[in-house]
Amino acid sequence: MTVDLEFSVFWDDDPELWDTVYLAGSALPGIATVTGSHGRKLDVKSAPGSNGARIVDKGYQPAKVEIALRMWTKEQLLAWYRVAPTLTYRREPPAASRASSSRAVGKVEEAELANARFILESSIISGVTTALANSGVRDQSKIDAEIQRDLAAAAGTTRTQRARRLERHDVEVSHPALDAIGVHRVYVDEVSAPVKVSAGIYEVKIKAIESKPPTASSSRAVGSSSAGQSFATGIQTQFDAPPPSSNGGSAP
């Protein structure tokens, strides 16, 4: 079995790539450490007073991903303040009940719109700044002009369109460690507050779950019929080694 390493880069060949994670197309600030694991949904049934257990394979278990970002500069923290609210923000129903006065409802809606406008503008500023920086643009006047153009375009959208842009959804994620387990889209579950880990260095953590549309998968009992079979076609393990021949040597 051959492995194509073009999809991922050896860490010594490009350390910076392993230190950076892209979420929703933008590089997150600081140095990133990415961990993740996926597997199978196994139901292990063991009867009291008996040895062994019956294992039922109920299908693929989406990967759990954790991203740790270490930051130590003011610019990194500013970039994080801009992107953090966009990772978990979602529209909520109005806090006021239907019996509330129209004036109270108006205040709630006004506050929600102000918050939504702040988050949207922060997201635009962060996205434009990161995209231009990745393209090698350093001219602040060009960056400011691009930001103002995008802000003006966003201001021209309707209230419903702005709300739809702020809805939570799964996003693309890119990092060599996740390439190794085939994870390319995630749904953000948790975002931590910055925590001091050493002098002048703070860390935030993002927890996410792999976004993978469900497909039909019937439960399958793992029994003696599967013994000696490899899960990976073409890979020989110690469990599928050829039996010894009559003279004690391995069979060809």
N, C-alpha and C positions, 0 to 999 in steps of 0.2 A: 504493500500500500504506500503510495507517495503522497506527500503533503505539500501543498502550494503555499509558501510563506508570503506571497505577494499581498495577501489581504491584510497582513499584520507585519510589523517591523520588529526586528530584534532590538531589545532595549539598549544594548551597547551601541547599535548603529544609529539610533535616534532617541536619546534619553528624553529630549524635550517633548516628543510625541507621547511618551508614556507618562509624562508629568501633566499633561493637559487633557481635559475631557470636554467634549462638545455636547451641549444639550440644546435641542431645538435650533441647531445650526450655529450657535454662538459658543465661543470658548469661555468657560467659567474662570473666574479670577483665581490667582494663587497656584500652588502646586497640588495636583490632585492625586489621591490614592484611591483606586477603584477595586472593589471586591464584589464577587457575585458567584452564585451557585444555582444550578438547576438540577432536576432529577425526575423521579417517578413518584406518583401518588400510590403508595403501597399500603394495603390494609393487611396487617399481620394478625392472624387469628390463632390463638393458642388456647387449647382446652385445659382446664385445671387437672393436674395429675398426669399429664402426658408430656412426652419429650417432643421437641421440635415445634413447628408451627406451620400453618397454611398461609401462604402469601398470595394475595390477590392484587394484580397490577391494574390500577384504574386509570392509567393514562399519564400523559406528560404533566409535570408540575412546573409552571412558569418560574423563571429565575427571580431570585431576590437580589437586588443590587444596592450597594451602599457606596456613596461617593463622599470622601473626606477632603475638604479643601483647607489648606493651611495658608494663611495670609499674614503679611508683616508690613505692608505699606498702606498709606492713606488712600492711594489710588485703587488698590485692590479692594479695600473696604468700601469705597464709594461705588465701585462696580458691583459689588455684592448687594449693597443697599438698593441698587437699581433693579437687579434681576430677581432677588429673593421673593418679593411680593407676587411676581408673575408665575412662580412655580406652583403655588397652592391656592391662588385666588379663585373664587367661584362666585357666581351670583347667588344671593340668598333671597328668600321671600321677604317682603317688607315686615319690619318688626312690629308695626302697628296692626291691630286687628281691624276687621271690617267695620266694627262699631266705632272706631276712632274717628275723630273729626277730620275733615279734609285738610285742615291746617296742619294737624299733627302728621298726617300722611305726607303732605307736601314737604315738611321738614325732613322726614325720613328719606324720601326720594332725593331731595337736594343733597343730603349728606352722602347717600350712596353714589350719586352721580359725581360728586366732588372726589370721593375716594377712587372711583373707577377711572376718572379723568387723570388723577395723579399716577395711578398704576400704569395706565396706558402710555402716558407721556414718558414715564420712567423706562418702560419697556422699549419704546422707540429710541430713546436716547442711548440706552445700553446696546441695543441691537446695531444701530448705525455706527456707534463708536467702535465696537468690536469688529464689525465687518470691514470698516475702512482701515483699522489698525492691522488686521490680517492681510489686507491688500497692500500694505506698505505706505498708506497715506498718513502723513504726519502734519500736514498744513492745517492748523486749527481753524482757519477761516473757511476752508473747504468742508471740514467736518461740521462746523456750525451751520453752514449753508445747507448741507444735506439733511441735518437734523430739523432745521426750520421747514424745509420742503416736506418732509415726512409728517411733521406735526400739523402743518397746514392741510395736508391731504386727510389726515385722521380727523381733524376738526370739521371737515366737510361731510363726513359720514353721518348717517342718521343715528339716533339713540339706540335703535335695535341692532344696527350693524356694529356699533361700538361694544354693546353688551355681548354680542356673539363672539367678537374677537377676544373677549376676556374670559370666556367659558373655559373650564378645565378640559384638557384632552390629552391623549398620549402624545409623546414627542419623540423625535429621533434622538438617539444617543450614540456617540462614537468614541471608542477607546480601544486600544489593542487588546486589553485583557478581556473585554466583552466580545470582541471579534472571535476570540478563542472558543467561546461557548455559544456563538451565534445569536447574541442579543443585540438588537438594533433599534428597538422602540420600547419605551417604558412609560409607566404612569407614576408620577411622583406621589408618594404616600406621606412622607414626613420631611420637614426641614427644621433643623435645630438652630438655636441661638448660638452666637459666637462664644467659644469657650477658650480660656487661656490655657495653652499647653506648655509654654515655656516663656522665658523673658522676651517680650516683644512679638510673640507669635500666637495667633488665635486660630481656632479651627471650627469649621461648621460641617455638619453632616447632612447629606441628602439620602433618604431611603426611598427606593422605588421598586416597582414590580414590573417584570417583563410584560409587555402588551402583545398578546398572541391570540388571534381570533380562535374560538373553539372549533374543533373538528370532531367528527364522529369517532368514538373510541369505546369499544365494549370492554368490560372487565374481563381479565384473563387470569386464571389461576396458574401460579408457577409451581409445577410439580415435577415428578421424576422424568416426565417426557422431555423437559427442557434441559436436563442435566447433560453436561458435556457440549452444549452448544454455545457458541460465542455470540455476544450481542452485536459485535462489529464484524461485518462480513470482510473476510480477507485478513483479519488479524488473528494470529494464533496465540492462545494463552496457555498457561500451565494446565488448564482444565481440558483443552482440546489436543494435548500432545498425543502423538501416535502411541498405541499400546506396545509393550515390549514384545519381541519375537520369542519363539520357543527356546532360542539359545541365550536369552537374557539381553540381547541388544535391542536397540530401538528399531522399529519397523521403518522401512524407507518411506 
